[in-house]
Amino acid sequence: MKKLILFFALLCITAFFITAFCTSAFAQQVYVSVDKNGVPLYSDQPVAGSKKLELKVSLQNQQPQQETQINPLASLTDEAAPYQITILNPVMEATVISNQGEVVVQSDVSPPLADHHKLRLVLDNNQQSPLQQSSNFRLLGVERGEHQLQLQALDQNGKLIAESTVTTFYLRKTTIASPK
């Protein structure tokens, strides 16, 4: 009888450790994010902009399946498009001289925007333009002084999906006191 109880206790302890090992080995989370070059990065730790992947693990031996091409970015496009937005003009800390307060903003969006995504221009934390596909903007009536400029990409629901770094520029208007 003692041998049976000892055997049963050993069996329960073994089952407990096997269950704990399998659960911990397969319950870990995997997160995917996209770096500035559009390359997917996988990690067991969440980072800003990462998405949790659902992994299904089977303990059964399976027949080898045919290789299939998997696009790791396909699941990310719903939440975060991997756009790199760069303001080309005006450059950081540039001085723009215009009596009319005209500022031409040129940018680069890589990869090109999807048809259902739009850009908006933000000047001093205020939206300055209607949403558009073009990466070039023209502002009129900008006051003299220091300004912060940023481009934002939005999805079809108006959700922010990417943004450029903030560019600071200065607008100078020629006056009689300062003709140059």
Secondary structure, 3 states (H helix, E strand, C coil): CHHHHHHHHHHHHHHHHHHHHHHHHHCCCEEEEECCCCCEEEECCCCCCCEEECCCCCCCCCCCCCCCCCCCCCCCCCCCCCCEEEEEECCCCEEEECCCCCEEEEEEEECCCCCCCEEEEEECCEECCCCECCCEEEECCCCCEEEEEEEEEECCCCCEEEECCCEEEEEECCCCCCCC
